[in-house]
Amino acid sequence: MKKYLLALDQGTTSSRAILFTSSGEPVAVSQKEFRQIFPREGWVEHNAEEIWSTQIDVAKDAIEKAGIEADEIYGIGITNQRETTVVWERSTGKPICNAIVWQCRRTSEYCDTLRRDGLTEPIRRKTGLIIDPYFSGTKLRWILENLPGARSRAEAGELCFGTIDSWLIWNLTGGRVHATDYSNASRTMMFNINTLRWDDELLSLLGVPKRMLPEVRESSGNFGYTEKSLFGAEIPVAGVAGDQQAALFGQCCYSEGSVKNTYGTGGFLLMNTGERPVFSKNGLVTTIAWSVDGRVNYALEGSVFICGAAVQWLRDGMGLIASAPETESVARSVPDSGGVYFVPAFVGLGAPYWDPYARGAVFGITRGTTRAHLIRAVLDSMAFQTADVIGIMQKDSGIYIPALNVDGGASGNDLLLEIQADLLGRRIIRPSCVETTAMGAAFLAGLATGAVDSKEDIAAHRRIAAEFEPRADDAERRVRIDGWHRAIRGTVAFSEHPSN
């Protein structure tokens, strides 16, 4: 008898698998980190085969931990790091190079050229995106331009392009299915979110042959069945969504104006804008949230490139902490950051600044600055970046945001959420299960397979673990945010931008 939903949560630093009951209770979790490859400054790569091997390993491990059989699983939901770009051989399924990760900035100069050519608005109107190395299209162009023979092979139909979801679907189905969903397609800078099709003009601009692109399907539906040899049974792959859209779905943000923030490697805020795209005038992107039952929902998104990754840097790069949870106790040992501001622009600045040339900086250091002040400033930086995006989101949408739903690894840090509530002047809501990204993918699969009846059924099972109310007054809030904005201006002024 079928009882479970399996979520494959393929992230930037690790592959995870979570087995849920049909009501959303986690039963078993497995996780494996994989290598981060940095060939040059500003370049970030992953080994796509390592991504696949770690993902299938944790999927099998989660099933084993739960002590169940594969035929007890209704279906598999996939959620993934989004813009990361993979190109592989159609005949062998072998990647032709490392995957280029969403954080990679190697196409910054080409993006500058597109902007100089006056393409900012035409591309935004079609895709909802700003021109930035973040998105997949320029990464794919780079591969076709720089790998010998890649373009001719792509034109001959020998190569497949995909974001990580497509790569996993291909491998799960034994190469029978080359597909993606609307949410992931909308992150490529090649997909028209108005017509819901790959855009011929953009493909021509980037020099991308259409035949190498995946078929675009609804986020909830049958993408094919797994090879029996993988799990011992053929399991339907029935839900697919980019990680941030999946988290929006898992947070039950089904109504227009509802907002969530995921504190992961980066920080990602999404607002459901309903069945109409809202185009930003202030540095946010417009994206497809999901497509279910023939209806497409859109979202406004602010993407902060470095959030939890800054804590990882404190641990691995600086040796200031032994583990991420330690940041809370150390940061609580001081009343505030002591005037220190940390700008985590390790790979440039994302929304709403979009400066690929900016690099990380620390301001306000004195002789009295300690390890605790710096760690507290890192937590502050997550909250400051979130506050920037929330302000722009309200301005673009015309919708007041009364509360913020949060998830992701760093959302377990109570001090961070207290700081966030103070800087926003808003209530912060943390659900009982912060695995909302994986849960969203599982529920998308659940809708397609009959494990759950409706979105209302999903929302009925949602539980809240904690709420955080603001304590700071408006004057204190303004002083702190003004200091943050001075630090941002200083960071941008220092960057080696061609115009500087």
C-alpha positions as CSV (number, residue, x, y, z in Angstrom):
1,M,0.0,0.0,0.0
2,K,1.4,3.4,-1.0
3,K,2.1,5.8,1.9
4,Y,5.1,7.9,1.1
5,L,6.5,10.7,-1.1
6,L,10.2,10.9,-1.8
7,A,11.7,14.4,-2.3
8,L,15.1,14.7,-4.0
9,D,16.5,18.1,-2.9
10,Q,19.6,18.8,-5.0
11,G,21.3,21.8,-3.5
12,T,24.4,23.9,-4.2
13,T,26.6,22.2,-1.6
14,S,24.8,18.9,-1.0
15,S,22.4,16.4,-2.3
16,R,19.6,15.4,0.1
17,A,16.6,13.0,0.1
18,I,13.7,13.2,2.4
19,L,10.9,10.7,2.7
20,F,7.6,12.2,3.8
21,T,4.2,10.7,4.6
22,S,1.4,12.0,2.4
23,S,0.5,14.5,5.2
24,G,4.0,16.0,5.1
25,E,5.6,14.4,8.1
26,P,9.4,13.7,7.5
27,V,10.2,10.0,8.0
28,A,13.8,9.7,6.9
29,V,16.6,12.1,5.7
30,S,19.9,11.4,4.1
31,Q,22.4,14.0,2.9
32,K,25.9,14.1,1.2
33,E,28.0,17.0,0.4
34,F,29.9,17.2,-2.9
35,R,32.9,19.2,-4.1
36,Q,32.9,22.9,-4.9
37,I,35.2,23.6,-7.8
38,F,36.8,27.0,-8.3
39,P,39.0,27.0,-11.4
40,R,39.5,30.8,-11.3
41,E,38.5,33.7,-9.2
42,G,34.7,34.2,-9.7
43,W,34.3,30.8,-11.4
44,V,32.2,28.1,-9.7
45,E,31.7,24.6,-11.1
46,H,30.3,21.2,-10.0
47,N,30.9,17.7,-11.3
48,A,27.5,16.7,-12.7
49,E,28.2,13.0,-12.4
50,E,29.1,13.6,-8.7
51,I,25.8,15.4,-8.3
52,W,23.9,12.4,-9.8
53,S,25.9,9.8,-7.8
54,T,25.3,11.6,-4.5
55,Q,21.7,12.2,-5.2
56,I,20.9,8.5,-6.0
57,D,22.9,7.4,-3.0
58,V,21.0,9.5,-0.6
59,A,17.7,8.5,-2.2
60,K,18.5,4.8,-1.6
61,D,19.8,5.5,1.9
62,A,16.6,7.4,2.9
63,I,14.4,4.5,1.7
64,E,16.7,2.0,3.6
65,K,16.6,4.1,6.8
66,A,12.8,4.2,6.7
67,G,12.7,0.4,6.3
68,I,10.2,0.5,3.4
69,E,10.0,-0.9,-0.1
70,A,10.1,1.3,-3.2
71,D,6.6,0.3,-4.2
72,E,5.2,2.0,-1.1
73,I,6.2,5.4,-2.6
74,Y,3.5,7.3,-4.5
75,G,6.0,9.4,-6.4
76,I,9.2,11.4,-6.5
77,G,9.4,15.1,-6.3
78,I,12.5,16.9,-7.5
79,T,13.7,20.3,-6.4
80,N,17.0,21.8,-7.3
81,Q,19.6,24.5,-7.5
82,R,18.2,26.3,-10.5
83,E,20.3,28.2,-13.0
84,T,23.3,25.7,-12.8
85,T,23.9,24.6,-16.4
86,V,24.7,21.0,-17.6
87,V,25.4,19.9,-21.1
88,W,25.7,16.2,-21.9
89,E,25.9,13.8,-24.8
90,R,22.5,12.5,-25.9
91,S,24.0,9.1,-26.9
92,T,26.0,8.3,-23.7
93,G,24.5,10.6,-21.1
94,K,28.0,11.9,-20.2
95,P,28.5,15.6,-19.5
96,I,30.9,17.3,-21.9
97,C,32.3,19.5,-19.1
98,N,31.7,20.5,-15.5
99,A,28.4,22.1,-14.7
100,I,28.6,25.9,-14.5
101,V,27.0,26.9,-11.2
102,W,24.5,29.7,-10.7
103,Q,27.1,31.6,-8.6
104,C,29.7,31.6,-11.4
105,R,30.5,35.1,-12.8
106,R,32.5,34.1,-15.9
107,T,30.0,35.7,-18.3
108,S,30.0,39.1,-16.7
109,E,31.7,40.8,-19.6
110,Y,29.3,39.3,-22.1
111,C,26.4,40.5,-20.0
112,D,27.9,44.0,-20.0
113,T,27.8,43.8,-23.8
114,L,24.2,42.8,-23.9
115,R,23.3,45.8,-21.7
116,R,25.3,48.2,-23.8
117,D,23.4,46.9,-26.9
118,G,20.2,48.1,-25.3
119,L,18.8,44.6,-24.5
120,T,17.9,45.1,-20.9
121,E,14.3,45.9,-21.4
122,P,13.6,43.5,-24.3
123,I,15.0,40.6,-22.3
124,R,13.1,41.7,-19.1
125,R,9.8,41.9,-21.0
126,K,10.2,38.4,-22.4
127,T,11.8,36.6,-19.5
128,G,11.1,38.7,-16.4
129,L,14.8,38.6,-15.7
130,I,17.6,41.1,-15.5
131,I,20.7,40.6,-17.6
132,D,23.2,38.9,-15.2
133,P,25.7,35.9,-15.3
134,Y,23.4,34.3,-12.7
135,F,21.0,32.9,-15.3
136,S,21.6,29.9,-17.5
137,G,21.5,31.3,-21.0
138,T,24.9,33.1,-21.0
139,K,26.4,30.0,-19.3
140,L,25.2,27.8,-22.0
141,R,26.5,30.2,-24.7
142,W,29.9,30.2,-23.0
143,I,30.1,26.4,-23.2
144,L,29.1,26.4,-26.9
145,E,31.6,29.1,-27.6
146,N,34.6,27.8,-25.6
147,L,34.5,24.0,-25.8
148,P,35.9,22.8,-29.2
149,G,33.2,21.2,-31.3
150,A,30.4,21.9,-28.9
151,R,28.4,24.2,-31.1
152,S,28.5,21.9,-34.2
153,R,27.6,18.9,-32.0
154,A,24.7,20.8,-30.5
155,E,23.4,21.9,-33.9
156,A,23.6,18.2,-35.0
157,G,21.4,17.2,-32.1
158,E,24.1,15.3,-30.3
159,L,24.0,17.4,-27.1
160,C,21.4,18.1,-24.4
161,F,21.1,21.1,-22.2
162,G,19.5,21.1,-18.9
163,T,19.3,22.7,-15.5
164,I,19.8,20.2,-12.6
165,D,16.2,19.0,-12.6
166,S,16.6,17.9,-16.3
167,W,19.9,16.2,-15.5
168,L,18.2,14.2,-12.7
169,I,15.1,13.4,-14.7
170,W,17.3,12.1,-17.6
171,N,19.3,9.8,-15.2
172,L,16.3,8.6,-13.2
173,T,14.5,7.6,-16.4
174,G,17.5,6.0,-18.0
175,G,17.7,8.7,-20.7
176,R,14.1,8.3,-21.8
177,V,12.9,11.7,-20.7
178,H,14.5,15.1,-21.5
179,A,12.3,17.6,-19.7
180,T,12.0,20.5,-17.3
181,D,9.2,22.4,-15.6
182,Y,8.0,25.9,-16.1
183,S,9.6,27.2,-12.9
184,N,13.1,26.0,-13.9
185,A,12.7,27.1,-17.6
186,S,11.8,30.6,-16.4
187,R,15.3,30.9,-14.9
188,T,17.3,30.3,-18.1
189,M,16.9,33.7,-19.8
190,M,15.8,31.8,-22.9
191,F,12.1,31.2,-21.9
192,N,9.3,33.6,-22.6
193,I,7.1,33.7,-19.5
194,N,4.3,35.4,-21.4
195,T,4.0,32.9,-24.3
196,L,5.2,30.0,-22.1
197,R,7.6,28.9,-24.8
198,W,11.3,28.8,-25.6
199,D,11.9,32.2,-27.3
200,D,13.4,32.0,-30.8
201,E,14.8,35.5,-30.7
202,L,16.6,34.9,-27.5
203,L,17.9,31.6,-28.7
204,S,19.2,33.3,-31.8
205,L,20.8,36.1,-29.8
206,L,22.6,33.5,-27.6
207,G,23.4,31.1,-30.4
208,V,21.6,28.2,-28.8
209,P,20.2,25.5,-31.0
210,K,16.6,24.8,-29.9
211,R,17.0,21.0,-30.4
212,M,19.2,20.8,-27.4
213,L,16.6,22.2,-25.0
214,P,14.3,20.1,-22.8
215,E,10.5,19.8,-23.2
216,V,8.7,22.1,-20.7
217,R,6.0,20.6,-18.6
218,E,3.8,21.4,-15.6
219,S,5.4,21.3,-12.2
220,S,2.9,18.7,-11.0
221,G,2.5,15.8,-13.4
222,N,4.0,12.6,-14.7
223,F,7.6,13.1,-16.0
224,G,8.2,9.4,-16.5
225,Y,9.1,6.4,-14.4
226,T,12.4,5.5,-12.8
227,E,14.5,2.7,-14.1
228,K,13.5,-0.4,-12.1
229,S,17.2,-1.2,-11.4
230,L,17.6,2.0,-9.3
231,F,15.1,1.2,-6.6
232,G,13.6,-2.2,-7.4
233,A,10.4,-0.6,-8.6
234,E,9.3,1.9,-11.2
235,I,8.4,5.1,-9.3
236,P,6.8,8.0,-11.1
237,V,8.7,11.3,-11.2
238,A,5.7,13.5,-10.6
239,G,6.7,16.8,-9.2
240,V,9.5,19.2,-10.3
241,A,10.2,22.8,-9.2
242,G,13.2,25.0,-8.7
243,D,14.2,25.1,-5.1
244,Q,12.9,28.5,-4.3
245,Q,9.6,28.0,-6.0
246,A,9.2,24.6,-4.3
247,A,9.8,26.4,-0.9
248,L,7.1,28.9,-1.7
249,F,4.7,26.0,-2.5
250,G,5.8,24.1,0.7
251,Q,5.2,27.2,2.8
252,C,1.6,27.2,1.5
253,C,2.0,30.6,0.0
254,Y,-0.9,30.0,-2.4
255,S,-2.6,33.4,-2.1
256,E,-1.6,36.5,-3.9
257,G,0.8,38.6,-1.8
258,S,2.1,35.8,0.5
259,V,5.9,35.8,0.9
260,K,8.6,33.5,2.1
261,N,12.4,33.7,2.5
262,T,14.7,30.8,2.4
263,Y,18.0,31.3,4.2
264,G,20.1,28.8,2.4
265,T,23.5,29.1,0.6
266,G,21.9,32.3,-0.7
267,G,18.8,34.1,0.5
268,F,15.8,34.0,-1.7
269,L,12.6,35.9,-1.2
270,L,9.5,35.1,-3.3
271,M,6.1,36.7,-3.4
272,N,3.2,35.0,-5.0
273,T,1.7,37.5,-7.5
274,G,-1.1,35.2,-8.7
275,E,-1.8,34.3,-12.3
276,R,-0.2,37.5,-13.7
277,P,3.4,38.5,-13.9
278,V,4.4,41.7,-12.0
279,F,7.5,43.3,-13.6
280,S,9.9,45.0,-11.3
281,K,11.3,48.5,-11.9
282,N,13.7,48.2,-8.9
283,G,16.0,45.2,-9.5
284,L,13.7,42.2,-8.7
285,V,13.0,39.5,-11.2
286,T,9.7,38.1,-12.3
287,T,9.6,34.3,-12.4
288,I,7.1,31.4,-12.8
289,A,6.3,30.0,-9.4
290,W,4.7,26.8,-10.6
291,S,2.1,25.3,-13.0
292,V,-0.5,23.0,-11.5
293,D,-3.8,21.9,-13.2
294,G,-3.2,24.0,-16.2
295,R,-2.8,27.2,-14.2
296,V,0.5,29.1,-14.0
297,N,1.3,31.1,-10.9
298,Y,4.0,33.9,-11.1
299,A,6.2,35.3,-8.4
300,L,8.4,38.3,-7.7
301,E,11.8,37.3,-6.5
302,G,14.8,38.9,-4.8
303,S,17.9,36.7,-5.0
304,V,20.7,37.3,-2.4
305,F,23.7,35.4,-3.6
306,I,25.5,34.9,-0.2
307,C,23.6,34.1,3.0
308,G,24.3,30.8,4.7
309,A,27.5,30.5,2.6
310,A,28.9,33.4,4.7
311,V,28.6,31.2,7.8
312,Q,30.3,28.4,5.9
313,W,33.1,30.9,5.1
314,L,33.4,31.7,8.9
315,R,33.8,27.9,9.5
316,D,35.9,26.7,6.6
317,G,37.6,29.8,5.3
318,M,38.4,31.7,8.6
319,G,38.2,28.9,11.2
320,L,36.2,31.2,13.5
321,I,33.6,28.6,14.4
322,A,33.5,24.8,14.4
323,S,29.9,24.5,13.3
324,A,27.1,26.7,12.0
325,P,24.9,26.5,15.1
326,E,27.8,28.0,17.1
327,T,27.1,31.4,15.5
328,E,24.1,32.0,17.7
329,S,25.8,31.5,21.1
330,V,28.9,33.5,20.0
331,A,26.9,36.3,18.5
332,R,24.7,36.5,21.6
333,S,27.8,37.2,23.8
334,V,27.8,40.8,22.5
335,P,24.8,43.2,22.4
336,D,25.3,44.1,18.8
337,S,28.0,44.1,16.1
338,G,29.9,47.0,17.7
339,G,29.5,49.2,14.6
340,V,30.9,46.5,12.2
341,Y,29.1,45.9,8.9
342,F,29.9,42.9,6.8
343,V,28.9,42.9,3.1
344,P,29.1,39.2,1.8
345,A,29.6,40.0,-1.9
346,F,31.9,37.0,-2.5
347,V,30.4,36.5,-6.0
348,G,29.0,40.0,-6.5
349,L,25.8,41.5,-5.2
350,G,22.4,40.2,-6.2
351,A,19.1,41.9,-5.8
352,P,18.4,44.8,-5.8
353,Y,22.0,46.0,-6.7
354,W,23.1,43.4,-9.3
355,D,26.8,44.2,-9.3
356,P,28.7,41.2,-10.5
357,Y,32.1,43.0,-9.9
358,A,31.5,43.7,-6.2
359,R,33.5,41.6,-3.6
360,G,33.1,41.1,0.1
361,A,34.0,43.8,2.6
362,V,34.0,44.5,6.3
363,F,33.5,48.1,7.6
364,G,33.8,49.7,11.0
365,I,36.6,47.6,12.5
366,T,38.2,49.1,15.6
367,R,40.7,47.9,18.1
368,G,37.8,46.7,20.2
369,T,36.3,44.5,17.5
370,T,36.2,40.8,18.4
371,R,35.4,37.5,16.8
372,A,31.9,37.8,18.3
373,H,31.3,41.2,16.6
374,L,32.3,39.8,13.2
375,I,30.1,36.8,13.6
376,R,27.2,39.0,14.7
377,A,27.8,41.2,11.7
378,V,27.5,38.2,9.4
379,L,24.1,37.4,10.9
380,D,23.2,41.0,10.5
381,S,24.1,40.9,6.8
382,M,21.6,38.2,6.1
383,A,18.8,40.3,7.7
384,F,19.9,43.5,6.1
385,Q,19.9,42.0,2.6
386,T,16.4,40.5,3.3
387,A,15.1,43.9,4.4
388,D,16.4,45.5,1.2
389,V,14.5,43.1,-0.9
390,I,11.3,43.3,1.2
391,G,11.2,47.0,0.8
392,I,11.5,46.8,-3.0
393,M,9.0,44.0,-3.2
394,Q,6.3,46.1,-1.5
395,K,7.1,49.0,-3.8
396,D,6.9,47.0,-7.0
397,S,3.8,45.0,-6.1
398,G,1.9,47.7,-4.2
399,I,1.1,45.1,-1.6
400,Y,2.0,45.6,2.1
401,I,3.7,42.6,3.6
402,P,2.6,42.0,7.2
403,A,4.6,38.9,8.0
404,L,7.5,36.9,6.5
405,N,7.5,33.1,6.4
406,V,11.0,31.7,6.7
407,D,12.8,28.4,6.1
408,G,16.2,27.0,5.2
409,G,19.1,25.9,7.4
410,A,19.8,29.3,9.0
411,S,16.1,29.8,10.0
412,G,16.9,27.6,12.9
413,N,18.9,30.4,14.4
414,D,16.6,32.3,16.8
415,L,19.0,35.3,17.0
416,L,18.9,35.8,13.3
417,L,15.1,35.8,13.2
418,E,15.0,38.2,16.2
419,I,17.4,40.5,14.2
420,Q,15.3,40.1,11.1
421,A,12.0,41.0,12.9
422,D,13.7,44.2,14.3
423,L,15.1,45.3,10.9
424,L,11.8,44.6,9.1
425,G,9.4,45.7,11.8
426,R,7.4,42.6,10.8
427,R,6.4,39.3,12.4
428,I,8.6,36.4,11.4
429,I,6.9,32.9,11.1
430,R,8.9,29.7,11.2
431,P,7.0,26.5,10.5
432,S,7.4,23.3,12.5
433,C,9.1,21.6,9.5
434,V,11.6,24.0,7.9
435,E,12.3,21.4,5.1
436,T,9.8,23.3,3.0
437,T,11.8,23.1,-0.2
438,A,11.7,19.3,-0.2
439,M,8.2,19.4,1.2
440,G,7.0,21.5,-1.7
441,A,8.5,19.1,-4.2
442,A,6.9,16.2,-2.4
443,F,3.5,17.8,-2.4
444,L,3.7,18.7,-6.1
445,A,4.3,15.0,-6.7
446,G,1.5,14.2,-4.2
447,L,-1.0,16.2,-6.2
448,A,-0.1,14.4,-9.4
449,T,-0.3,10.9,-7.9
450,G,-3.4,11.4,-5.7
451,A,-1.4,11.2,-2.4
452,V,-3.0,14.6,-1.5
453,D,-6.3,15.9,-2.7
454,S,-5.7,19.7,-3.0
455,K,-3.6,22.7,-1.9
456,E,-6.3,23.3,0.8
457,D,-5.6,19.8,2.1
458,I,-1.9,20.6,2.2
459,A,-2.4,23.9,4.1
460,A,-4.6,22.1,6.6
461,H,-1.6,20.1,7.8
462,R,0.7,23.1,8.2
463,R,2.1,23.7,11.7
464,I,3.8,26.8,13.1
465,A,6.8,26.3,15.4
466,A,7.7,29.9,16.4
467,E,6.9,33.5,15.7
468,F,9.2,36.5,16.3
469,E,7.9,40.0,16.9
470,P,9.9,43.2,16.4
471,R,11.3,45.0,19.4
472,A,13.4,47.8,17.9
473,D,11.8,51.2,17.4
474,D,11.8,53.0,14.0
475,A,14.7,55.4,14.9
476,E,17.0,52.5,15.8
477,R,15.9,50.6,12.7
478,R,16.7,53.6,10.4
479,V,20.2,54.2,12.0
480,R,21.2,50.5,11.4
481,I,19.8,50.4,7.9
482,D,21.5,53.7,7.0
483,G,24.8,52.2,8.2
484,W,24.2,49.2,6.0
485,H,23.6,51.3,3.0
486,R,26.8,53.2,3.6
487,A,28.6,49.9,3.6
488,I,27.0,48.9,0.4
489,R,28.1,52.1,-1.3
490,G,31.6,51.6,-0.1
491,T,31.7,48.1,-1.4
492,V,30.4,49.1,-4.8
493,A,32.9,52.0,-4.9
494,F,35.8,49.6,-4.3
495,S,34.7,47.1,-6.9
496,E,36.8,46.7,-10.1
497,H,33.9,47.7,-12.3
498,P,34.8,48.8,-15.9
499,S,33.0,52.1,-15.2
500,N,35.1,52.8,-12.0
